[in-house]
Amino acid sequence: MTADDAAAVSAVCMRSFSHSVANSLAAAGALTFATIASAEAFLKRLQEDNVILVATDETQIMGVVELRAGSHVSMFFVDPEYQKQGIGKQLLHTVLERAQTDDVTVNASLYSVPVYRKSGFECRGDVAEHAGLTYQPMVLHLLTAAD
């Protein structure tokens, strides 16, 4: 991701969130997500140690994945128009190659748990809620996944 991509990346996240997650949350969760997924928030995180990768065709951004501190998937969205085409699988695979630990974590929306399970993540602990966002903590043991 480059700074010029921030608005388009934010738009992809918001479209995907609205399509699959927003209806299951209270207004506070939607507001929290809008803040986290804003172009300004992406620009700030781009200046930190986060790896933010995008999938594009010749004209637009189709998906995004973000790895925080080399060990936590903090954002992972594919535009609804491009889902079920392998874009998410490739994005996740590519960002996991950049992991700096043997265990990668994610706080998965309940909607996305099956997607993460297909990639080898396992549930770790109980469903939780923070700032209106409901999530399932999950972990991927990379040494096990590579075997």
SELUMTI-817614 format. One record per atom (N, C-alpha, C): residue number from 1; chain; atom name; x, y, z. Coordinates in Angstrom, 2 decimals. Atoms other than C-alpha are relative to their C-alpha. Layout:
! SELUMTI-817614
NUM, A, CA, X, Y, Z
...
//
This chain:
! SELUMTI-817614
1, A, N, 0.84, -1.18, 0.00
1, A, CA, 0.00, 0.00, 0.00
1, A, C, 0.88, 1.23, 0.00
2, A, N, -0.66, -1.29, -0.04
2, A, CA, 1.14, 3.51, -0.72
2, A, C, -0.97, 1.02, 0.60
3, A, N, 0.85, -1.05, -0.56
3, A, CA, -0.17, 6.73, 0.79
3, A, C, -1.13, 0.36, -0.97
4, A, N, 1.03, -0.32, 1.00
4, A, CA, -2.06, 7.37, -2.46
4, A, C, -1.15, -1.00, 0.00
5, A, N, 1.02, 1.06, -0.02
5, A, CA, -4.02, 4.13, -1.88
5, A, C, -0.96, 0.11, 1.18
6, A, N, 0.73, 0.00, -1.27
6, A, CA, -5.43, 5.09, 1.53
6, A, C, -1.51, 0.14, -0.16
7, A, N, 1.45, -0.19, 0.16
7, A, CA, -8.85, 6.33, 0.40
7, A, C, -0.65, -1.23, -0.62
8, A, N, 0.55, 1.18, 0.67
8, A, CA, -9.41, 3.34, -1.90
8, A, C, 0.03, -1.21, 0.94
9, A, N, -0.08, 1.10, -0.96
9, A, CA, -8.26, 0.88, 0.79
9, A, C, -1.10, 0.14, 1.04
10, A, N, 1.06, -0.25, -0.95
10, A, CA, -10.61, 2.47, 3.29
10, A, C, -1.36, -0.35, -0.60
11, A, N, 1.28, 0.28, 0.66
11, A, CA, -13.48, 2.22, 0.79
11, A, C, -0.24, -1.50, -0.15
12, A, N, 0.14, 1.46, 0.11
12, A, CA, -12.82, -1.51, 0.18
12, A, C, -0.39, -0.58, 1.36
13, A, N, 0.31, 0.50, -1.35
13, A, CA, -12.84, -2.17, 3.94
13, A, C, -1.43, 0.33, 0.39
14, A, N, 1.35, -0.41, -0.38
14, A, CA, -16.04, -0.21, 4.45
14, A, C, -1.06, -0.76, -0.80
15, A, N, 0.96, 0.76, 0.80
15, A, CA, -17.83, -1.95, 1.55
15, A, C, -0.11, -1.44, 0.51
16, A, N, 0.00, 1.38, -0.47
16, A, CA, -16.82, -5.39, 2.79
16, A, C, -0.64, -0.09, 1.39
17, A, N, 0.57, -0.03, -1.35
17, A, CA, -17.66, -4.56, 6.41
17, A, C, -1.51, 0.19, -0.06
18, A, N, 1.44, -0.27, 0.13
18, A, CA, -21.06, -3.16, 5.41
18, A, C, -0.74, -1.20, -0.57
19, A, N, 0.61, 1.15, 0.67
19, A, CA, -21.75, -6.21, 3.27
19, A, C, -0.14, -1.20, 0.93
20, A, N, -0.01, 1.26, -0.73
20, A, CA, -20.91, -8.88, 5.83
20, A, C, -0.03, 0.10, 1.52
21, A, N, -0.16, -0.06, -1.46
21, A, CA, -20.37, -7.62, 9.38
21, A, C, -0.91, 1.03, 0.66
22, A, N, 0.65, -1.14, -0.65
22, A, CA, -22.12, -4.32, 10.09
22, A, C, -1.37, -0.34, 0.57
23, A, N, 1.36, 0.29, -0.47
23, A, CA, -25.64, -5.75, 10.43
23, A, C, -0.02, -0.81, 1.30
24, A, N, -0.05, 0.81, -1.22
24, A, CA, -24.50, -8.00, 13.29
24, A, C, 0.48, 0.79, 1.22
25, A, N, -0.56, -0.80, -1.09
25, A, CA, -23.15, -5.12, 15.40
25, A, C, -0.90, 1.16, 0.37
26, A, N, 0.67, -1.22, -0.44
26, A, CA, -24.55, -2.27, 17.43
26, A, C, 0.67, 1.20, -0.68
27, A, N, -0.52, -1.22, 0.63
27, A, CA, -24.00, 1.28, 16.19
27, A, C, 1.41, 0.33, 0.50
28, A, N, -1.34, -0.29, -0.54
28, A, CA, -20.98, 1.64, 18.49
28, A, C, 1.08, -0.78, -0.73
29, A, N, -0.98, 0.81, 0.72
29, A, CA, -19.20, -1.20, 16.70
29, A, C, 0.24, 0.53, -1.40
30, A, N, -0.14, -0.56, 1.34
30, A, CA, -19.87, 0.31, 13.29
30, A, C, 0.82, 1.29, 0.04
31, A, N, -0.76, -1.24, -0.15
31, A, CA, -18.52, 3.65, 14.50
31, A, C, 1.47, -0.29, 0.29
32, A, N, -1.39, 0.39, -0.30
32, A, CA, -15.41, 2.02, 15.96
32, A, C, 0.70, -0.46, -1.28
33, A, N, -0.62, 0.51, 1.22
33, A, CA, -14.77, 0.20, 12.70
33, A, C, 0.26, 1.13, -1.00
34, A, N, -0.18, -1.12, 0.94
34, A, CA, -15.28, 3.36, 10.60
34, A, C, 1.24, 0.82, 0.38
35, A, N, -1.18, -0.74, -0.45
35, A, CA, -12.61, 5.07, 12.71
35, A, C, 1.28, -0.77, -0.32
36, A, N, -1.17, 0.84, 0.24
36, A, CA, -10.15, 2.16, 12.43
36, A, C, 0.30, -0.11, -1.50
37, A, N, -0.16, 0.21, 1.43
37, A, CA, -10.75, 1.81, 8.68
37, A, C, 0.06, 1.29, -0.81
38, A, N, -0.06, -1.27, 0.73
38, A, CA, -10.55, 5.51, 7.81
38, A, C, 1.32, 0.13, -0.75
39, A, N, -1.23, -0.23, 0.77
39, A, CA, -8.01, 6.66, 5.25
39, A, C, 1.08, 0.58, 0.91
40, A, N, -0.97, -0.62, -0.90
40, A, CA, -6.33, 8.75, 7.96
40, A, C, 0.63, -1.05, 0.92
41, A, N, -0.53, 1.04, -0.88
41, A, CA, -5.98, 5.72, 10.25
41, A, C, 0.97, -0.91, -0.77
42, A, N, -0.93, 0.80, 0.81
42, A, CA, -4.43, 3.68, 7.42
42, A, C, 1.30, 0.74, -0.23
43, A, N, -1.21, -0.78, 0.22
43, A, CA, -1.99, 6.49, 6.67
43, A, C, 0.89, 0.02, 1.24
44, A, N, -0.77, 0.02, -1.25
44, A, CA, -0.95, 6.62, 10.32
44, A, C, 0.68, -1.35, 0.19
45, A, N, -0.57, 1.34, -0.20
45, A, CA, -0.44, 2.85, 10.50
45, A, C, 1.06, -0.33, -1.05
46, A, N, -1.00, 0.21, 1.05
46, A, CA, 1.48, 2.89, 7.23
46, A, C, 1.36, 0.55, 0.43
47, A, N, -1.24, -0.59, -0.50
47, A, CA, 4.09, 5.05, 9.01
47, A, C, 0.60, -0.79, 1.15
48, A, N, -0.49, 0.82, -1.11
48, A, CA, 4.41, 2.48, 11.81
48, A, C, 0.65, -1.26, -0.56
49, A, N, -0.66, 1.23, 0.43
49, A, CA, 5.81, -1.05, 11.63
49, A, C, -0.95, -0.98, -0.66
50, A, N, 0.98, 0.88, 0.60
50, A, CA, 2.69, -2.47, 9.98
50, A, C, 0.34, -0.28, -1.46
51, A, N, -0.09, 0.36, 1.41
51, A, CA, 2.83, -4.33, 6.67
51, A, C, -1.43, 0.04, -0.53
52, A, N, 1.33, -0.12, 0.60
52, A, CA, -0.17, -3.34, 4.55
52, A, C, 0.14, -0.32, -1.49
53, A, N, -0.07, 0.44, 1.39
53, A, CA, -0.58, -5.21, 1.27
53, A, C, -1.36, 0.14, -0.66
54, A, N, 1.25, -0.12, 0.76
54, A, CA, -3.18, -4.63, -1.43
54, A, C, 0.05, -0.91, -1.21
55, A, N, 0.16, 0.74, 1.25
55, A, CA, -4.47, -6.73, -4.30
55, A, C, -0.67, 0.96, -0.98
56, A, N, 0.55, -0.93, 0.98
56, A, CA, -5.13, -4.74, -7.45
56, A, C, -0.13, -0.67, -1.36
57, A, N, -0.04, 0.30, 1.42
57, A, CA, -6.11, -5.16, -11.05
57, A, C, 0.55, 1.27, -0.64
58, A, N, -0.59, -1.17, 0.64
58, A, CA, -5.14, -2.52, -13.58
58, A, C, -0.65, 1.31, 0.45
59, A, N, 0.72, -1.24, -0.26
59, A, CA, -7.71, -0.04, -12.30
59, A, C, -0.37, 0.27, 1.45
60, A, N, 0.47, -0.26, -1.36
60, A, CA, -8.61, -0.56, -8.65
60, A, C, 0.53, -1.01, 1.00
61, A, N, -0.38, 0.87, -1.10
61, A, CA, -7.84, -2.07, -5.28
61, A, C, -1.16, -0.94, 0.28
62, A, N, 1.03, 1.03, -0.20
62, A, CA, -9.71, -5.34, -4.75
62, A, C, 0.00, -0.55, 1.42
63, A, N, -0.10, 0.54, -1.35
63, A, CA, -8.47, -6.33, -1.28
63, A, C, 1.18, 0.56, 0.75
64, A, N, -1.07, -0.51, -0.86
64, A, CA, -6.22, -5.46, 1.64
64, A, C, 0.20, -0.95, 1.17
65, A, N, -0.31, 0.72, -1.23
65, A, CA, -4.47, -7.24, 4.48
65, A, C, 1.08, 0.79, 0.73
66, A, N, -0.95, -0.76, -0.82
66, A, CA, -2.55, -5.67, 7.35
66, A, C, 0.54, -0.90, 1.11
67, A, N, -0.68, 0.75, -1.05
67, A, CA, -0.02, -7.33, 9.65
67, A, C, 0.67, 0.99, 0.94
68, A, N, -0.53, -0.93, -1.00
68, A, CA, 0.74, -5.41, 12.85
68, A, C, 1.11, -0.68, 0.79
69, A, N, -1.13, 0.46, -0.83
69, A, CA, 4.08, -5.84, 14.61
69, A, C, 0.50, -1.38, -0.40
70, A, N, -0.52, 1.27, 0.49
70, A, CA, 4.90, -8.85, 12.48
70, A, C, -0.69, -1.23, 0.53
71, A, N, 0.59, 1.17, -0.64
71, A, CA, 2.48, -11.06, 14.39
71, A, C, -1.53, 0.01, 0.11
72, A, N, 1.46, -0.08, -0.20
72, A, CA, -1.17, -9.91, 14.26
72, A, C, -0.67, 0.54, -1.27
73, A, N, 0.79, -0.46, 1.14
73, A, CA, -3.54, -9.70, 11.29
73, A, C, -1.06, 0.94, 0.55
74, A, N, 0.91, -0.99, -0.58
74, A, CA, -5.37, -6.50, 12.10
74, A, C, -1.10, 0.43, -0.97
75, A, N, 1.02, -0.31, 1.01
75, A, CA, -7.28, -5.92, 8.83
75, A, C, 0.16, -1.02, -1.13
76, A, N, -0.03, 0.95, 1.11
76, A, CA, -8.23, -8.37, 6.08
76, A, C, -1.36, 0.05, -0.69
77, A, N, 1.26, -0.18, 0.70
77, A, CA, -10.90, -7.48, 3.55
77, A, C, 0.20, -0.11, -1.50
78, A, N, 0.07, 0.04, 1.46
78, A, CA, -11.75, -8.24, -0.06
78, A, C, -1.32, 0.63, -0.38
79, A, N, 1.22, -0.65, 0.48
79, A, CA, -14.25, -6.08, -1.91
79, A, C, -1.03, -1.08, -0.33
80, A, N, 1.01, 1.02, 0.26
80, A, CA, -17.55, -8.01, -2.09
80, A, C, -0.08, -0.42, -1.47
81, A, N, 0.05, 0.31, 1.43
81, A, CA, -17.43, -7.83, -5.89
81, A, C, 1.06, -1.02, -0.42
82, A, N, -1.13, 0.86, 0.38
82, A, CA, -14.17, -9.81, -5.91
82, A, C, 0.19, -1.19, 0.94
83, A, N, -0.14, 1.12, -0.93
83, A, CA, -14.76, -12.34, -3.13
83, A, C, -0.18, -1.33, -0.73
84, A, N, 0.08, 1.38, 0.50
84, A, CA, -14.47, -16.10, -3.76
84, A, C, 0.71, -0.18, -1.34
85, A, N, -0.82, 0.11, 1.20
85, A, CA, -11.87, -15.62, -6.49
85, A, C, 1.46, -0.31, 0.34
86, A, N, -1.36, 0.33, -0.42
86, A, CA, -8.77, -16.54, -4.45
86, A, C, 0.84, 1.20, 0.38
87, A, N, -0.76, -1.21, -0.31
87, A, CA, -7.73, -12.93, -3.84
87, A, C, 0.36, 0.03, 1.48
88, A, N, -0.26, 0.00, -1.43
88, A, CA, -8.06, -13.18, -0.06
88, A, C, 1.02, -1.05, 0.39
89, A, N, -0.94, 1.08, -0.29
89, A, CA, -6.22, -16.49, 0.04
89, A, C, 1.42, 0.42, -0.35
90, A, N, -1.33, -0.45, 0.42
90, A, CA, -3.30, -14.99, -1.89
90, A, C, 0.52, 1.13, 0.89
91, A, N, -0.42, -1.09, -0.90
91, A, CA, -3.23, -11.83, 0.24
91, A, C, 0.47, -0.54, 1.35
92, A, N, -0.35, 0.54, -1.32
92, A, CA, -3.20, -13.80, 3.48
92, A, C, 1.30, -0.80, -0.09
93, A, N, -1.22, 0.79, 0.18
93, A, CA, -0.55, -16.22, 2.21
93, A, C, 1.23, 0.93, -0.10
94, A, N, -1.13, -0.92, 0.22
94, A, CA, 1.67, -13.32, 1.11
94, A, C, 0.38, 0.74, 1.28
95, A, N, -0.34, -0.73, -1.22
95, A, CA, 1.39, -11.39, 4.37
95, A, C, 0.56, -0.94, 1.06
96, A, N, -0.53, 0.94, -0.99
96, A, CA, 2.03, -14.51, 6.46
96, A, C, 1.47, -0.31, -0.26
97, A, N, -1.42, 0.17, 0.31
97, A, CA, 5.36, -14.88, 4.65
97, A, C, 0.85, 1.07, 0.67
98, A, N, -0.72, -1.11, -0.62
98, A, CA, 6.32, -11.61, 6.33
98, A, C, -0.11, -0.01, 1.53
99, A, N, 0.14, 0.10, -1.45
99, A, CA, 5.40, -12.73, 9.85
99, A, C, 1.38, -0.15, 0.64
100, A, N, -1.27, 0.02, -0.71
100, A, CA, 8.19, -12.32, 12.38
100, A, C, -0.03, -0.89, 1.23
101, A, N, 0.14, 0.90, -1.14
101, A, CA, 6.94, -14.90, 14.88
101, A, C, -0.55, -1.34, -0.50
102, A, N, 0.54, 1.31, 0.36
102, A, CA, 5.90, -18.56, 14.87
102, A, C, -1.52, -0.05, 0.12
103, A, N, 1.44, -0.04, -0.20
103, A, CA, 2.37, -17.69, 16.01
103, A, C, -0.55, 1.34, -0.47
104, A, N, 0.67, -1.20, 0.48
104, A, CA, 0.19, -15.19, 14.16
104, A, C, -1.42, -0.01, 0.54
105, A, N, 1.32, -0.10, -0.61
105, A, CA, -2.98, -13.97, 15.84
105, A, C, -0.92, 0.88, -0.86
106, A, N, 1.02, -0.86, 0.60
106, A, CA, -6.20, -12.36, 14.65
106, A, C, -1.19, 0.03, 0.94
107, A, N, 1.28, -0.11, -0.69
107, A, CA, -9.33, -11.08, 16.33
107, A, C, -1.05, 0.02, -1.10
108, A, N, 0.85, 0.18, 1.17
108, A, CA, -11.70, -12.41, 13.68
108, A, C, -1.45, 0.38, 0.30
109, A, N, 1.44, -0.21, -0.11
109, A, CA, -15.20, -11.10, 13.15
109, A, C, -0.64, -1.39, -0.05
110, A, N, 0.65, 1.31, -0.02
110, A, CA, -17.65, -13.94, 13.71
110, A, C, -0.30, -0.48, -1.41
111, A, N, 0.26, 0.33, 1.40
111, A, CA, -18.48, -13.83, 10.00
111, A, C, 1.23, -0.62, -0.68
112, A, N, -1.22, 0.42, 0.69
112, A, CA, -14.84, -14.41, 9.03
112, A, C, 0.69, -1.22, 0.61
113, A, N, -0.63, 1.15, -0.64
113, A, CA, -14.02, -17.31, 11.39
113, A, C, 0.20, -1.16, -0.98
114, A, N, -0.23, 1.11, 0.94
114, A, CA, -14.59, -19.97, 8.66
114, A, C, 1.11, 0.27, -1.00
115, A, N, -1.07, -0.36, 0.94
115, A, CA, -12.25, -18.11, 6.30
115, A, C, 1.36, -0.24, 0.65
116, A, N, -1.26, 0.20, -0.70
116, A, CA, -9.48, -18.10, 8.88
116, A, C, 0.25, -1.48, 0.29
117, A, N, -0.17, 1.44, -0.25
117, A, CA, -10.10, -21.75, 9.77
117, A, C, 0.52, -0.71, -1.25
118, A, N, -0.47, 0.61, 1.26
118, A, CA, -9.62, -22.70, 6.10
118, A, C, 1.49, 0.24, -0.21
119, A, N, -1.42, -0.33, 0.13
119, A, CA, -6.20, -21.06, 6.33
119, A, C, 0.84, -0.55, 1.13
120, A, N, -0.76, 0.65, -1.06
120, A, CA, -5.21, -23.04, 9.41
120, A, C, -0.06, 0.66, 1.37
121, A, N, 0.14, -0.65, -1.31
121, A, CA, -6.11, -20.61, 12.21
121, A, C, -0.91, -0.84, 0.88
122, A, N, 0.82, 0.70, -0.99
122, A, CA, -7.59, -22.11, 15.38
122, A, C, -0.54, 1.01, 0.99
123, A, N, 0.59, -0.85, -1.02
123, A, CA, -9.93, -20.50, 17.88
123, A, C, 0.84, -0.10, 1.27
124, A, N, -0.76, -0.04, -1.25
124, A, CA, -8.15, -19.43, 21.05
124, A, C, -0.78, 0.87, 0.98
125, A, N, 0.78, -0.74, -0.98
125, A, CA, -10.37, -18.45, 23.94
125, A, C, -1.43, 0.22, -0.47
126, A, N, 1.41, -0.24, 0.24
126, A, CA, -13.92, -17.21, 24.01
126, A, C, -0.22, 1.22, -0.87
127, A, N, 0.42, -1.19, 0.74
127, A, CA, -15.74, -14.75, 21.80
127, A, C, 0.04, 1.18, 0.96
128, A, N, -0.14, -1.18, -0.85
128, A, CA, -15.10, -11.26, 23.12
128, A, C, -0.55, 1.22, -0.73
129, A, N, 0.49, -1.25, 0.56
129, A, CA, -16.19, -7.68, 22.55
129, A, C, 0.86, 1.13, 0.51
130, A, N, -0.74, -1.19, -0.38
130, A, CA, -14.28, -4.41, 22.55
130, A, C, -0.49, 1.16, -0.86
131, A, N, 0.46, -1.21, 0.68
131, A, CA, -15.62, -0.97, 21.65
131, A, C, -1.11, -0.29, -1.01
132, A, N, 1.12, 0.33, 0.87
132, A, CA, -18.70, -2.54, 20.12
132, A, C, 0.29, -1.03, -1.08
133, A, N, -0.38, 1.01, 1.00
133, A, CA, -16.78, -5.00, 17.92
133, A, C, 0.07, -1.37, 0.67
134, A, N, -0.01, 1.37, -0.52
134, A, CA, -17.44, -8.69, 18.58
134, A, C, 0.99, -0.81, -0.83
135, A, N, -1.03, 0.74, 0.72
135, A, CA, -14.60, -11.05, 17.70
135, A, C, 0.35, -1.31, 0.68
136, A, N, -0.50, 1.28, -0.48
136, A, CA, -13.16, -14.53, 18.07
136, A, C, 1.52, 0.05, -0.08
137, A, N, -1.46, 0.08, 0.07
137, A, CA, -9.47, -14.61, 19.06
137, A, C, 0.41, -1.33, -0.67
138, A, N, -0.48, 1.18, 0.72
138, A, CA, -7.61, -17.03, 16.77
138, A, C, 1.52, 0.07, -0.12
139, A, N, -1.45, 0.06, 0.16
139, A, CA, -4.03, -18.17, 16.25
139, A, C, 0.35, -1.00, -1.10
140, A, N, -0.57, 0.90, 0.99
140, A, CA, -2.05, -19.77, 13.45
140, A, C, 1.42, -0.32, 0.42
141, A, N, -1.35, 0.43, -0.34
141, A, CA, 1.01, -21.79, 14.40
141, A, C, 0.72, -0.26, -1.32
142, A, N, -0.62, 0.09, 1.32
142, A, CA, 3.24, -21.23, 11.37
142, A, C, 0.86, -1.23, -0.17
143, A, N, -0.83, 1.20, 0.13
143, A, CA, 5.60, -24.10, 12.11
143, A, C, -0.88, -1.21, -0.29
144, A, N, 0.95, 1.08, 0.25
144, A, CA, 2.61, -26.46, 12.22
144, A, C, -0.61, 0.12, -1.39
145, A, N, 0.63, -0.22, 1.31
145, A, CA, 1.04, -24.88, 9.12
145, A, C, 0.95, -0.36, -1.13
146, A, N, -0.98, 0.29, 1.06
146, A, CA, 4.27, -25.37, 7.15
146, A, C, 0.26, -1.50, -0.14
147, A, N, -0.28, 1.45, 0.03
147, A, CA, 4.52, -29.09, 8.03
147, A, C, -0.93, -0.74, -0.92
//
